[in-house]
Amino acid sequence: MRDSQDLFPTRLERKLGMFERIDPVVYGDETQLANGPLDKSQVEAYERDGFLSFDGFFDADDMQAFIDELRGYEDDADLKLSEGTILEPGREEIRTVFGIHQVSERFNRLTRDPRLLAIVKQLLGSDVYIHQSRINYKPGFKGKGFDWHSDFETWHSEDGMPRMRALSCSIVLTDNGEFNGPLMLIPGSHRYFVPCVGRTPENNYKESLKSQEVGVPPASSLRELMLENDIEAPKGPAGSLIIFECNTLHGSNINMSCWPRSNLFFVYNSVENTLHEPYCGNRPRPEFLAERSDWQPLEPLDEP
């Protein structure tokens, strides 16, 4: 079922102006916030900017096992034929592998890292489950960029996520530098919902995951938010972590360097924010994009 009222109208034929957020950014109560791993200044920074970054959150040497596993996927013909694997437009190189925590036990265990889950629960104020997971590849010289977008706008419209109570953890698997297409974010953009123009075609994901045309914010709204807040691109060595709120506008450039850039994304959603029918009126997207059958709370591992 779907809420009778859509609080975040988007993908309409007419243009709507952006409007202020109506949901909290940080959901944890005073006790949760005081006892969580993030200190007061970090929580305030997340609430203000819509993201946090941590250099070397994981040991770089520990990331090597994940990189080795990813290299094996690059030549896996069966994986390339999987619906959850997106190839670069016009090429045979992998752009994204969705549902990575279901493909690999190693990555599945990482979703339950106790340090990671403690931060997520502190910010979302509840138990959580994995809404989506993916690896974004950006090979040297060849890796394409990702247009500016709000994840929540897509998850709300195409997946039926009712409210802004989710976040993404981006784990840097290869060094992210200035020239290999690092993640870019607009600080403070999460405080506004930016409606997009244009009806959503059925099975839009088949094209949008390669090159997004529907669900891209208008340039006028992007310009206003950039002039007010600027753009930041957290960079760091393998093992670094970026946590960003589901409505924070973000994107990335093409990789024009020789250095590859691979980032892992785990999307955690509150168990109190499970999916309804898509608000765009289409059929739900496949479960490798939006978990609809297993909303059981994640339990932390005894060890990383």
Order of alpha helices (4+ residues) and beta strands (2+ residues): beta-alpha-alpha-beta-alpha-alpha-beta-beta-alpha-alpha-alpha-beta-beta-alpha-beta-beta-beta-alpha-alpha-beta-beta-beta
